[in-house]
Every structure is written in C-alpha cells, then in structure tokens.
C-alpha cells in the first residue's frame, strides 16, 4: 500500500461562491508540501492527491499536513 492510499478527503462544503474541501496527508507526504507558496495542480497531483479538475490550493496553514482547496461553483 502506498502513502497515496492513506490520503484522506473531507466532504465538500460551500459558500455562495466556492466549494471547499480539505485533504489530510500522511506524515511522509506532508514533508513534501512547500511552505513558501501555494501548490500548482501539477504539484499537488504529484503528491498523489486525486480530485476533479478546477480545484485550487488556496490557503497555507500551520498544519502542513492539511491542504485546503476551493473550486468556483458552477
């Protein structure tokens, strides 16, 4: 089993503009999260995060294992 199998995905939640979700990474992957910039789609997909197109990493928190995403509502 790979570390990507241990990635946890929250349910989606929303406001009037965006859908949100957060992803919790296992320790081995959280060490690879950049601390100084928001990840591009290519970067977070390379960590093994799998979700539909359109999601963007929009917030860096002090909990580097929690990745916050949002997507414009359609």
Secondary structure, 3 states (H helix, E strand, C coil): CCHHHHCEECCCEECCCEEEEEEECCHHHHCCCCCCCCCCHHHHHHCCCCCCCCCEEEECCCCCCEEEEEEECC
